[in-house]
């Protein structure tokens, strides 16, 4: 072929837009994949990650409750709050929405972990932008076209699609269960996931009839498309083989018929049938509950109650199935949503876009804990106020990458952000002892703000750490007012005076973050 007419596959992807647009076959959008980091695909590494996206912004204050805050919460959302007597207890004063019996059982079986008040600094309340931030793991003011899983795969395998699938790597590396690809898996040149609606009918792509291919750019393009079609058909065959060889054993599936439950059921079946895919993405929509979140006078029912029950029952059945199939030690799942809802309900029996919300992790290897404090609810909360952030979601992503998927800390700092801090999300027996993060007990961390309310100043009193500690002042909308400190204070009790004269009257939040410790305190300015 004439050199001047040659077109590299990578250049073709960049020119054609195939990096972002799926190939559609039999009504199911598909896209090319890439080979993940080899540590994830070592023969002795069979771990799997399930990402559960709650689309629309889940109301965390109607998902988890703290009985010590119930009276205050009732005062600011009396038209939607569930009766206190119907909250499902999990530990101490904490409890679940009454529709979440499946997750309550998982908690009791030590297969569920909860991270309180997860978000990011300078929270964006747009569905599209905030979803992009969560999928890309960017900062609020940073625009990135790749996803966090995609960048992980890109470290060593950005040259796909040449040579894949092959005898050593015959399986797709990520599957989005549904017909829309997940941007979490978008790499620099291609998306690493394949969209799948029915594992028993994954579809096929027509391959060219062969013959002479012109020695020009068009011929190169045609050959490339045929190669992708051949690869897609090969992946479809592997998926179908796993679906036919797989099984589901949990009787809990019998009472479930939702699309979400079917997606999880299909994942369990594919894994039991030998599919070696490492990342699965499952989406559950409908959480944008501006109105009619509950039924008037029957607040345990309505849109949000139905969604939470579907989420809880489906994940509960999935976990039960994994246990019966002998797969539960291999699989960890994690939920995420673009934001929580505001503290005050609105007049339409709903809630508006907010900030932080709880995040769930599930699996036999997940630390059975509630990480973080319950949100403190003020009866004077403004109509715009959301739940203040305690944990940056990128620290959760980073911990999953290092302790579950096999990345090292330097790679994670490059994939996510330099200030990455690992969190105690996994049981010690499930991770390399050198990377295990101890759980910070209540008595190990101290953080107080006084006077509160304040006029011209406030004093922060906190326990120091041998690790870097960051103190940040946020406003009620989740925006960063200022970084108060970012340094190593050393062990012992420390005090810091902050000038509040230039702050407008209102509610603020002071966040303390260090290795294994994330605490948030409310500060009122008169």
C-alpha positions as CSV (number, residue, x, y, z in Angstrom):
1,X,0.0,0.0,0.0
2,X,1.2,3.5,-0.8
3,X,2.6,5.1,2.3
4,X,0.8,8.4,1.7
5,X,-2.6,6.6,1.7
6,X,-2.0,4.7,5.0
7,X,-4.3,5.6,7.8
8,X,-3.6,4.3,11.4
9,X,-6.5,2.9,13.3
10,X,-5.9,5.4,16.1
11,X,-6.0,8.3,13.6
12,X,-9.1,6.9,12.0
13,X,-10.9,6.8,15.3
14,X,-9.9,10.3,16.0
15,X,-11.0,11.6,12.6
16,X,-14.3,9.6,12.3
17,X,-15.7,10.3,15.8
18,X,-15.9,6.6,16.6
19,X,-14.3,7.4,20.0
20,X,-17.7,8.7,21.0
21,X,-20.3,7.1,18.7
22,X,-21.3,3.4,19.1
23,X,-21.7,0.9,16.2
24,X,-25.3,-0.3,16.3
25,X,-26.2,-3.8,15.6
26,X,-29.6,-5.4,15.9
27,X,-30.8,-2.3,17.7
28,X,-28.1,-2.6,20.3
29,X,-25.3,0.0,20.3
30,X,-21.8,-1.4,20.6
31,X,-18.4,0.2,20.6
32,X,-14.9,-1.0,20.6
33,X,-13.0,-2.0,23.7
34,X,-9.5,-2.0,25.0
35,X,-7.3,-4.3,27.0
36,X,-7.2,-3.2,30.7
37,X,-4.2,-2.9,33.0
38,X,-2.5,-6.3,33.2
39,X,-2.6,-6.5,37.0
40,X,-6.4,-6.5,36.7
41,X,-6.2,-9.3,34.2
42,X,-3.6,-11.5,35.9
43,X,-4.7,-15.1,35.9
44,X,-5.1,-15.0,39.6
45,X,-7.1,-11.8,39.6
46,X,-10.7,-12.5,39.0
47,X,-12.2,-9.5,40.7
48,X,-15.3,-7.7,39.3
49,X,-16.6,-4.2,39.8
50,X,-20.3,-3.3,39.5
51,X,-21.2,0.4,39.1
52,X,-24.8,1.3,39.9
53,X,-25.8,4.8,38.6
54,X,-28.8,6.3,40.2
55,X,-29.8,8.8,37.5
56,X,-31.5,12.0,38.5
57,X,-30.1,12.8,42.0
58,X,-31.1,10.5,44.9
59,X,-32.6,12.1,48.0
60,X,-30.3,10.8,50.7
61,X,-32.3,12.3,53.5
62,X,-35.2,10.1,52.4
63,X,-32.9,7.1,52.1
64,X,-31.1,7.1,55.4
65,X,-32.3,8.5,58.7
66,X,-30.8,9.5,62.0
67,X,-33.3,9.4,64.9
68,X,-31.4,12.1,66.7
69,X,-32.0,14.4,63.8
70,X,-35.5,13.3,63.0
71,X,-37.4,16.1,64.8
72,X,-35.4,18.8,63.0
73,X,-35.8,17.0,59.7
74,X,-39.5,16.7,60.2
75,X,-39.7,20.5,60.8
76,X,-38.3,21.3,57.3
77,X,-39.9,18.5,55.2
78,X,-43.0,17.5,57.1
79,X,-45.0,17.0,53.9
80,X,-42.7,14.1,52.6
81,X,-40.9,12.6,55.6
82,X,-41.8,8.9,56.5
83,X,-43.1,8.2,60.0
84,X,-40.3,7.6,62.5
85,X,-41.9,4.4,63.7
86,X,-41.5,2.9,60.2
87,X,-37.8,3.5,59.7
88,X,-35.9,0.2,59.4
89,X,-33.2,0.1,62.1
90,X,-29.6,-0.7,61.1
91,X,-27.3,0.4,63.8
92,X,-27.5,2.8,66.8
93,X,-29.7,5.7,65.9
94,X,-29.5,5.1,62.1
95,X,-32.0,3.5,59.8
96,X,-33.3,3.0,56.3
97,X,-36.4,4.0,54.4
98,X,-39.1,1.4,55.1
99,X,-38.9,0.1,51.5
100,X,-35.2,-1.0,51.8
101,X,-35.6,-4.4,53.5
102,X,-33.2,-6.0,51.0
103,X,-30.4,-3.7,52.0
104,X,-31.3,-4.0,55.7
105,X,-30.8,-7.8,55.4
106,X,-27.5,-7.2,53.6
107,X,-26.4,-4.9,56.4
108,X,-27.2,-7.6,58.9
109,X,-25.2,-10.1,56.9
110,X,-22.2,-7.7,56.8
111,X,-22.3,-7.3,53.0
112,X,-23.1,-3.6,52.9
113,X,-21.1,-0.5,53.5
114,X,-22.3,3.2,53.6
115,X,-20.3,6.3,53.1
116,X,-22.1,9.4,54.4
117,X,-22.4,12.8,52.5
118,X,-20.4,12.0,49.4
119,X,-19.9,14.8,46.9
120,X,-17.2,17.2,45.6
121,X,-16.2,20.8,46.3
122,X,-18.2,23.5,44.4
123,X,-21.1,21.2,43.7
124,X,-22.7,21.7,40.3
125,X,-26.5,21.3,40.3
126,X,-26.9,20.6,36.6
127,X,-27.8,17.0,35.8
128,X,-25.6,17.0,32.7
129,X,-22.6,18.7,34.1
130,X,-22.6,16.9,37.5
131,X,-23.1,13.5,35.8
132,X,-20.1,14.4,33.6
133,X,-18.1,15.2,36.7
134,X,-18.9,11.9,38.4
135,X,-18.2,9.9,35.2
136,X,-15.0,11.7,34.4
137,X,-13.9,12.2,38.1
138,X,-12.9,15.8,37.2
139,X,-12.9,18.8,39.5
140,X,-16.0,21.0,39.2
141,X,-14.1,23.6,37.1
142,X,-12.3,21.0,35.0
143,X,-13.6,19.6,31.7
144,X,-12.3,16.1,30.8
145,X,-13.5,14.0,27.9
146,X,-12.4,10.7,29.3
147,X,-13.9,8.5,32.1
148,X,-12.1,7.4,35.3
149,X,-12.2,3.7,34.3
150,X,-11.2,4.6,30.7
151,X,-8.1,6.4,32.0
152,X,-7.2,3.4,34.1
153,X,-7.4,1.2,31.0
154,X,-5.5,3.7,28.9
155,X,-2.4,3.4,31.1
156,X,-1.1,0.4,29.1
157,X,-3.7,-0.5,26.5
158,X,-4.6,2.6,24.6
159,X,-3.6,1.0,21.3
160,X,-6.8,-1.0,21.0
161,X,-8.4,-2.3,18.7
162,X,-5.5,-3.9,16.9
163,X,-5.3,-7.6,17.8
164,X,-8.4,-7.9,20.0
165,X,-10.0,-10.1,21.0
166,X,-7.3,-12.8,21.0
167,X,-6.8,-16.2,22.7
168,X,-5.4,-14.5,25.8
169,X,-8.1,-11.8,26.0
170,X,-11.3,-13.2,24.4
171,X,-13.8,-11.4,26.6
172,X,-15.2,-7.8,26.6
173,X,-13.5,-5.7,29.2
174,X,-16.6,-3.7,30.3
175,X,-20.3,-4.1,29.8
176,X,-23.0,-1.4,30.2
177,X,-26.3,-3.3,30.8
178,X,-28.7,-1.4,28.6
179,X,-28.5,0.5,25.3
180,X,-26.5,3.6,26.3
181,X,-22.8,3.4,26.8
182,X,-21.3,4.6,30.1
183,X,-18.9,7.5,29.9
184,X,-17.0,6.1,32.9
185,X,-15.3,3.8,30.4
186,X,-14.4,6.4,27.8
187,X,-10.7,6.4,27.0
188,X,-8.6,8.8,25.0
189,X,-9.4,7.0,21.7
190,X,-12.3,4.7,22.4
191,X,-14.9,3.6,24.9
192,X,-13.9,0.4,26.7
193,X,-17.5,-0.8,27.3
194,X,-20.0,-2.6,25.2
195,X,-23.8,-1.9,25.5
196,X,-25.8,-5.1,26.1
197,X,-29.6,-5.5,26.5
198,X,-30.1,-9.2,26.1
199,X,-27.2,-11.7,26.7
200,X,-29.1,-14.3,24.8
201,X,-29.4,-12.1,21.7
202,X,-26.2,-9.9,21.7
203,X,-26.5,-9.4,17.9
204,X,-24.1,-9.5,15.1
205,X,-22.6,-7.2,12.5
206,X,-22.4,-7.8,8.8
207,X,-18.8,-8.1,7.6
208,X,-17.7,-7.0,4.1
209,X,-18.0,-9.5,1.3
210,X,-14.2,-9.5,0.8
211,X,-12.5,-9.0,-2.5
212,X,-10.1,-6.3,-3.5
213,X,-9.8,-3.3,-1.2
214,X,-8.7,-0.1,-2.8
215,X,-5.2,1.1,-1.8
216,X,-6.4,4.4,-0.4
217,X,-7.9,6.1,2.6
218,X,-11.3,4.7,1.8
219,X,-9.9,1.2,1.7
220,X,-8.2,1.6,5.0
221,X,-11.4,2.8,6.5
222,X,-13.4,-0.1,5.1
223,X,-10.8,-2.6,6.4
224,X,-10.9,-1.1,9.8
225,X,-14.8,-1.2,10.0
226,X,-14.7,-4.8,8.9
227,X,-12.1,-5.6,11.6
228,X,-14.3,-4.0,14.3
229,X,-17.3,-5.9,13.0
230,X,-15.4,-9.2,13.3
231,X,-14.3,-8.3,16.8
232,X,-17.8,-7.4,17.8
233,X,-19.1,-10.7,16.5
234,X,-16.4,-12.5,18.5
235,X,-17.4,-10.7,21.7
236,X,-21.1,-11.5,21.0
237,X,-20.3,-15.2,20.7
238,X,-18.4,-15.2,24.0
239,X,-21.4,-13.4,25.7
240,X,-23.9,-15.9,24.3
241,X,-21.7,-18.8,25.3
242,X,-21.5,-17.5,28.9
243,X,-25.3,-16.8,29.0
244,X,-26.1,-20.4,27.9
245,X,-23.6,-21.9,30.4
246,X,-24.6,-19.7,33.3
247,X,-27.3,-20.0,36.0
248,X,-29.2,-18.1,38.6
249,X,-29.9,-19.8,41.9
250,X,-31.5,-17.2,44.2
251,X,-35.3,-17.6,44.8
252,X,-35.4,-13.9,45.4
253,X,-35.5,-13.2,41.7
254,X,-38.9,-14.9,41.4
255,X,-40.7,-11.9,42.9
256,X,-38.8,-9.3,40.9
257,X,-39.7,-8.2,37.4
258,X,-38.2,-4.7,37.0
259,X,-35.7,-3.8,34.2
260,X,-33.1,-3.0,36.9
261,X,-33.4,-6.4,38.6
262,X,-33.2,-8.2,35.2
263,X,-29.9,-6.3,34.5
264,X,-28.3,-7.5,37.7
265,X,-29.7,-11.0,37.2
266,X,-28.1,-11.2,33.8
267,X,-24.7,-10.1,35.3
268,X,-24.9,-12.9,37.8
269,X,-25.7,-15.4,35.1
270,X,-22.9,-14.2,32.8
271,X,-20.4,-14.4,35.6
272,X,-21.5,-17.9,36.6
273,X,-21.2,-18.9,32.9
274,X,-17.5,-17.9,32.9
275,X,-17.6,-14.4,31.4
276,X,-14.3,-12.7,32.4
277,X,-15.6,-9.1,32.0
278,X,-14.2,-7.0,34.9
279,X,-16.5,-3.9,35.0
280,X,-20.3,-3.8,34.6
281,X,-22.4,-0.6,34.7
282,X,-26.1,-0.7,35.6
283,X,-28.3,2.4,35.5
284,X,-31.6,3.0,37.4
285,X,-33.4,6.2,36.4
286,X,-36.2,8.3,37.9
287,X,-34.5,10.0,40.9
288,X,-35.2,13.6,39.8
289,X,-38.1,13.9,42.2
290,X,-39.0,17.6,42.0
291,X,-42.7,16.8,42.6
292,X,-44.8,13.9,43.8
293,X,-41.8,12.2,45.4
294,X,-44.3,10.8,47.9
295,X,-48.1,10.2,47.9
296,X,-49.7,12.9,50.1
297,X,-50.8,11.4,53.4
298,X,-49.0,8.2,52.6
299,X,-45.3,9.2,52.6
300,X,-43.9,5.6,52.7
301,X,-45.3,5.3,49.1
302,X,-44.7,7.1,45.9
303,X,-42.0,7.5,43.2
304,X,-39.0,7.5,45.5
305,X,-40.2,4.7,47.7
306,X,-40.7,2.5,44.6
307,X,-37.2,3.3,43.4
308,X,-35.6,2.6,46.7
309,X,-37.4,-0.7,47.0
310,X,-36.4,-1.7,43.4
311,X,-32.8,-0.8,44.2
312,X,-32.7,-2.6,47.5
313,X,-34.6,-5.7,46.5
314,X,-32.6,-6.1,43.3
315,X,-29.2,-5.7,44.9
316,X,-30.3,-8.0,47.7
317,X,-31.3,-10.7,45.2
318,X,-28.0,-10.2,43.3
319,X,-25.9,-10.6,46.4
320,X,-27.9,-13.7,47.4
321,X,-27.4,-15.1,44.0
322,X,-23.6,-14.5,44.1
323,X,-23.4,-16.3,47.4
324,X,-25.3,-19.3,46.1
325,X,-23.2,-19.4,43.0
326,X,-20.0,-19.2,45.0
327,X,-19.0,-15.8,43.5
328,X,-19.5,-13.3,46.3
329,X,-15.8,-13.0,47.2
330,X,-15.0,-11.8,43.6
331,X,-17.6,-9.1,43.2
332,X,-17.9,-5.6,44.7
333,X,-20.6,-3.1,43.8
334,X,-20.8,0.7,44.3
335,X,-23.7,3.2,43.8
336,X,-23.4,6.8,42.7
337,X,-25.7,9.6,41.7
338,X,-25.0,13.1,40.4
339,X,-26.1,14.9,43.6
340,X,-28.4,14.6,46.5
341,X,-31.5,16.8,47.1
342,X,-32.0,19.9,49.2
343,X,-32.7,19.7,52.9
344,X,-36.1,21.5,52.7
345,X,-38.8,19.9,50.7
346,X,-40.8,22.0,48.2
347,X,-44.6,22.6,47.9
348,X,-45.0,20.0,45.3
349,X,-44.3,17.0,47.6
350,X,-40.8,16.8,46.2
351,X,-37.2,18.0,46.6
352,X,-34.9,20.1,44.4
353,X,-31.3,19.6,43.3
354,X,-28.9,19.6,46.2
355,X,-25.3,18.5,47.0
356,X,-24.0,15.5,48.9
357,X,-25.7,12.2,49.5
358,X,-24.9,8.7,50.9
359,X,-23.1,6.2,48.7
360,X,-23.5,2.4,49.0
361,X,-20.9,-0.3,48.5
362,X,-21.9,-3.9,48.5
363,X,-20.2,-7.3,48.6
364,X,-18.7,-9.9,50.9
365,X,-15.4,-7.9,50.9
366,X,-17.0,-4.5,51.8
367,X,-16.4,-3.1,55.3
368,X,-19.7,-3.3,57.1
369,X,-19.8,0.3,58.5
370,X,-21.3,3.7,58.2
371,X,-18.3,5.9,57.3
372,X,-18.9,9.5,58.4
373,X,-21.3,11.4,60.6
374,X,-25.1,11.7,60.0
375,X,-25.9,15.2,58.5
376,X,-26.7,17.8,61.1
377,X,-30.1,19.3,60.3
378,X,-31.0,22.9,61.3
379,X,-34.5,24.1,61.6
380,X,-33.3,27.4,60.1
381,X,-32.0,25.8,56.9
382,X,-32.4,28.0,53.8
383,X,-34.4,26.8,50.8
384,X,-31.2,26.4,48.8
385,X,-29.2,24.5,51.3
386,X,-28.0,20.9,50.6
387,X,-26.2,18.4,52.7
388,X,-22.6,19.4,53.2
389,X,-19.9,17.2,51.7
390,X,-17.8,15.0,54.1
391,X,-16.1,12.7,51.5
392,X,-14.9,13.6,48.0
393,X,-16.1,10.9,45.7
394,X,-12.7,10.7,44.0
395,X,-11.3,9.3,47.2
396,X,-13.8,6.4,47.0
397,X,-12.9,5.9,43.3
398,X,-9.2,5.9,44.2
399,X,-9.6,3.4,46.9
400,X,-11.5,1.1,44.6
401,X,-8.8,1.4,42.0
402,X,-5.9,0.7,44.4
403,X,-7.5,-1.9,46.7
404,X,-9.8,-3.7,44.4
405,X,-8.7,-3.2,40.8
406,X,-4.9,-3.2,41.3
407,X,-3.7,0.3,40.4
408,X,-0.9,1.8,42.4
409,X,-1.1,5.1,44.3
410,X,0.9,7.1,41.7
411,X,-1.4,5.9,38.9
412,X,-4.4,6.9,40.9
413,X,-3.0,10.3,41.6
414,X,-2.6,10.8,37.9
415,X,-6.0,9.3,37.0
416,X,-7.9,11.3,39.6
417,X,-6.1,14.1,41.5
418,X,-2.8,14.5,43.5
419,X,-4.6,14.9,46.9
420,X,-6.1,11.3,46.7
421,X,-6.6,9.8,50.1
422,X,-7.5,6.1,50.5
423,X,-10.5,5.3,52.7
424,X,-11.3,2.2,54.8
425,X,-13.8,0.6,52.5
426,X,-12.8,-3.0,52.4
427,X,-12.3,-5.8,55.0
428,X,-8.6,-6.3,55.7
429,X,-8.7,-9.9,54.7
430,X,-9.7,-8.9,51.2
431,X,-6.9,-6.5,50.4
432,X,-3.1,-6.4,50.5
433,X,-2.2,-5.8,54.1
434,X,0.2,-3.0,53.1
435,X,-2.7,-1.0,51.6
436,X,-5.3,-1.6,54.2
437,X,-6.7,1.6,55.8
438,X,-7.7,1.4,59.5
439,X,-11.2,2.5,60.4
440,X,-11.1,5.8,62.3
441,X,-13.1,5.3,65.5
442,X,-15.1,8.2,67.1
443,X,-12.6,8.7,69.9
444,X,-9.6,9.1,67.6
445,X,-10.8,12.3,65.9
446,X,-11.8,15.6,67.5
447,X,-13.2,18.7,65.7
448,X,-15.1,21.6,67.1
449,X,-16.0,25.1,66.0
450,X,-16.7,28.0,68.5
451,X,-18.2,30.4,69.0
452,X,-21.2,29.2,67.0
453,X,-23.0,31.3,65.8
454,X,-20.1,33.8,65.4
455,X,-19.6,37.4,64.5
456,X,-16.1,38.4,63.5
457,X,-14.2,35.2,64.1
458,X,-14.4,31.5,65.0
459,X,-11.9,29.1,66.4
460,X,-11.4,25.6,65.1
461,X,-10.1,23.0,67.6
462,X,-9.1,19.7,66.2
463,X,-6.8,16.7,66.6
464,X,-3.8,16.6,64.4
465,X,-2.4,13.7,62.3
466,X,0.9,12.6,60.9
467,X,-0.7,12.9,57.4
468,X,-1.6,16.0,55.5
469,X,-4.7,17.7,56.8
470,X,-6.9,20.0,54.8
471,X,-9.4,22.4,56.4
472,X,-11.9,24.0,54.0
473,X,-14.7,26.5,54.4
474,X,-17.8,25.8,52.2
475,X,-20.9,27.9,51.8
476,X,-24.5,26.5,52.0
477,X,-24.5,25.8,48.2
478,X,-21.4,23.6,48.5
479,X,-19.1,26.3,47.0
480,X,-15.6,26.7,48.4
481,X,-15.2,30.0,50.3
482,X,-11.6,29.4,51.1
483,X,-8.9,26.8,51.9
484,X,-8.1,27.4,55.6
485,X,-5.1,25.1,55.8
486,X,-3.4,22.2,54.0
487,X,-0.5,20.9,55.9
488,X,0.7,18.3,58.5
489,X,-0.1,19.4,62.0
490,X,1.3,16.5,63.9
491,X,-0.4,14.5,66.7
492,X,-2.1,16.4,69.5
493,X,-4.8,19.1,69.7
494,X,-4.5,22.2,67.6
495,X,-6.4,25.5,67.4
496,X,-6.9,27.8,64.4
497,X,-8.6,31.2,64.4
498,X,-10.5,32.2,61.2
499,X,-11.6,35.7,60.3
500,X,-15.3,35.7,59.4
501,X,-15.8,39.5,59.1
502,X,-16.1,39.3,55.3
503,X,-18.6,36.5,55.3
504,X,-22.2,37.3,54.6
505,X,-24.7,36.2,57.3
506,X,-25.8,32.6,56.8
507,X,-24.8,29.0,57.1
508,X,-21.3,27.7,56.3
509,X,-19.6,24.3,56.7
510,X,-16.0,23.6,57.8
511,X,-14.6,20.4,56.5
512,X,-11.6,18.5,58.0
513,X,-10.0,15.9,55.8
514,X,-7.1,13.6,56.6
515,X,-6.1,10.0,56.0
516,X,-9.1,7.9,57.2
517,X,-10.8,11.0,58.8
518,X,-13.4,13.2,57.2
519,X,-15.5,15.5,59.5
520,X,-17.8,18.4,58.7
521,X,-19.1,21.0,61.2
522,X,-21.7,23.7,60.7
523,X,-20.8,27.3,61.2
524,X,-23.4,30.0,61.6
525,X,-22.4,33.6,60.8
526,X,-24.7,36.3,62.3
